[in-house]
Amino acid sequence: MAASVAARFISPFSRGFSSSPSSLICPTPLLFGLSACGSLSSLRVRVGNANCSWTMTLKRYASRESMLRSKTFDGVRPRGLVEVKQAVRTDTDKQALLMTRHPDSPAGARSLRVAIIGAPNAGKSTLANQLLGHKVFPVSSKVHTTRQNATGVVTHGSAQIVLLDTPGLTSTKRGKRHHLEESMLGDPQKSLHEVDMVLVLVDACDTWSQYGLDFHTMSCLKQHADVPAILVLNKVDAVKPKRKLLEITENLTGGFIGGSNRAGPSKRKIVRGVDVANVEPPLRDRPGSIDEGNPGLIDSTYSCNEAAISEDNGQKDRVWWGFKEVFMISALNNEEVDTLKAYLLKQARPGVWTFHSEVITNLTPQAICANIVRSHLLENLPQEVPYCITQSTELWEEGAGGELKIVQKLIVSKKSHLKLLVGRGGKIIRCVVERTRADLANVFQQEVMLKMGVYLQQK
Ligand SMILES: Nc1nc2c(ncn2[C@@H]2O[C@H](COP(=O)(O)OP(=O)(O)OP(=O)(O)O)[C@@H](O)[C@H]2O)c(=O)[nH]1
């Protein structure tokens, strides 16, 4: 990824850069800010003009050989010591303009639209952020952090992957309990109408998920059986012993991956008293028939498996026979995420891109900020309190020194919630402000001045 970004963006500016970071000369673009990051061996600068801006990390390598050996360049011969990473836009108008720019598809362009679905807290947004290389989607240890579908764009060489991060699949009853908007219940299903592939993310250390797919995931898969599905077991870092992963995979796939039984007789496992590896799915349930585009048949024949598949609280089937591939990853530690990304890039089919290559997400900068605030509220406040806070952006302004000035307004409806939000001596709100500020500075690669006002709603 870094290689292609470097290759694409170095050219317009590289003539002006010398090969040493200490003697940086900038041509037409303006230098917004300069900050040393970490050690003296690397320097991060933000450059841009009225239309665009980039953040560049200039690295000092021990020798030219070590630079060329560096994995960052991925075999591409760099021009100078410049490695470029696109920054997420902070200007709403420019972001809106970018979204309408004509996609700059190269000759031989390929594209793939992928939805990430799964139960709440499975790690969908963590994975989407890792695939993007930017923390633009909200992550927290509480459920229902993501409120609506959001798009991320990965452009690598001639391939573009459009990722749809979706809210966790849930029931209307739970939706009411967590004050969820209607979009949260409908968006995951909606996302499947627009994609070429679906990643079904399963939390491998969740005891319930280990024995089969949940009802909502199954119903999504059944309704969109024509969309190739990939099983992604996440949080494998927390699963011990590791052989348990095979057992979980078999419980979720029935041993059928990509149309063949990969379990083999020695690995047969019993799912709640049923030897799933020993059960052949009915012919019309096999992935081959799905590819032939006969989604309606899946629903009508599914009951054939009833006797063979475990029964849990009235849920008759929890095994999906049609997974094309299985990946085992740790999104948090970025383990095997690159393998998954490489697979997705390979799956991209000839076709023009949907977005201009500079687009990273369809979210506005304010929405990214609101997401980050929300994730820190969820992390720092107990039970239902963070779900009852209304947020709005009061100020969003670029200061004279290039810093981003943001004022967020938080409204609570109960005095008790206000007390918890502020914390003793303002401890909680200070923590939320500081962590949000740090995350925003990281996403926008810019200095951020953040203030939060907390208000009690007048009855
Ligand atoms: N141990 C471990 N934790 C993970 C991993 N991936 C995500 N998490 C954690 O799981 C929690 C939920 O992650 P999210 O990305 O918010 O999950 P989500 O599926 O988007 O959640 P919803 O918005 O509720 O749908 C966070 O605390 C993450 O840090 C992983 O690979 N290993």
The ligand as an SDF file (V2000), in Angstrom:
LIG
                    3D

 32 34  0  0  0  0  0  0  0  0999 V2000
   -8.3360   -9.1070   21.8020 N   0  0  0  0  0  0  0  0  0  0  0  0
   -8.8050   -8.5500   20.6920 C   0  0  0  0  0  0  0  0  0  0  0  0
   -9.7120   -7.5640   20.7830 N   0  0  0  0  0  0  0  0  0  0  0  0
  -10.1750   -7.0190   19.6360 C   0  0  0  0  0  0  0  0  0  0  0  0
   -9.7460   -7.4510   18.3590 C   0  0  0  0  0  0  0  0  0  0  0  0
  -10.3990   -6.7320   17.4270 N   0  0  0  0  0  0  0  0  0  0  0  0
  -11.1980   -5.8760   18.0830 C   0  0  0  0  0  0  0  0  0  0  0  0
  -11.0610   -6.0370   19.4160 N   0  0  0  0  0  0  0  0  0  0  0  0
  -11.7490   -5.2820   20.4770 C   0  0  0  0  0  0  0  0  0  0  0  0
  -13.1330   -5.5630   20.4010 O   0  0  0  0  0  0  0  0  0  0  0  0
  -13.8770   -4.4240   20.8200 C   0  0  0  0  0  0  0  0  0  0  0  0
  -14.9380   -4.1170   19.7910 C   0  0  0  0  0  0  0  0  0  0  0  0
  -14.3300   -3.6830   18.5920 O   0  0  0  0  0  0  0  0  0  0  0  0
  -15.1390   -2.8450   17.4960 P   0  0  0  0  0  0  0  0  0  0  0  0
  -14.2640   -2.7050   16.3170 O   0  0  0  0  0  0  0  0  0  0  0  0
  -15.7300   -1.6140   18.0980 O   0  0  0  0  0  0  0  0  0  0  0  0
  -16.3120   -3.8680   17.1830 O   0  0  0  0  0  0  0  0  0  0  0  0
  -17.5620   -3.6870   16.2050 P   0  0  0  0  0  0  0  0  0  0  0  0
  -17.8700   -5.0240   15.6600 O   0  0  0  0  0  0  0  0  0  0  0  0
  -17.3210   -2.6040   15.2200 O   0  0  0  0  0  0  0  0  0  0  0  0
  -18.6730   -3.2480   17.2610 O   0  0  0  0  0  0  0  0  0  0  0  0
  -20.1290   -2.5790   17.0260 P   0  0  0  0  0  0  0  0  0  0  0  0
  -19.9290   -1.1550   16.6820 O   0  0  0  0  0  0  0  0  0  0  0  0
  -20.7940   -2.7830   18.3360 O   0  0  0  0  0  0  0  0  0  0  0  0
  -20.8110   -3.3430   15.9440 O   0  0  0  0  0  0  0  0  0  0  0  0
  -12.8710   -3.2920   21.0270 C   0  0  0  0  0  0  0  0  0  0  0  0
  -12.5860   -3.1900   22.3990 O   0  0  0  0  0  0  0  0  0  0  0  0
  -11.6470   -3.7780   20.2730 C   0  0  0  0  0  0  0  0  0  0  0  0
  -10.4390   -3.2800   20.8190 O   0  0  0  0  0  0  0  0  0  0  0  0
   -8.7610   -8.4940   18.3020 C   0  0  0  0  0  0  0  0  0  0  0  0
   -8.3000   -8.9300   17.2500 O   0  0  0  0  0  0  0  0  0  0  0  0
   -8.3360   -9.0090   19.4930 N   0  0  0  0  0  0  0  0  0  0  0  0
  1  2  1  0
  2  3  2  0
  2 32  1  0
  3  4  1  0
  4  5  2  0
  4  8  1  0
  5  6  1  0
  5 30  1  0
  6  7  2  0
  7  8  1  0
  8  9  1  0
  9 10  1  0
  9 28  1  0
 10 11  1  0
 11 12  1  0
 11 26  1  0
 12 13  1  0
 13 14  1  0
 14 15  2  0
 14 16  1  0
 14 17  1  0
 17 18  1  0
 18 19  2  0
 18 20  1  0
 18 21  1  0
 21 22  1  0
 22 23  2  0
 22 24  1  0
 22 25  1  0
 26 27  1  0
 26 28  1  0
 28 29  1  0
 30 31  2  0
 30 32  1  0
M  END
$$$$
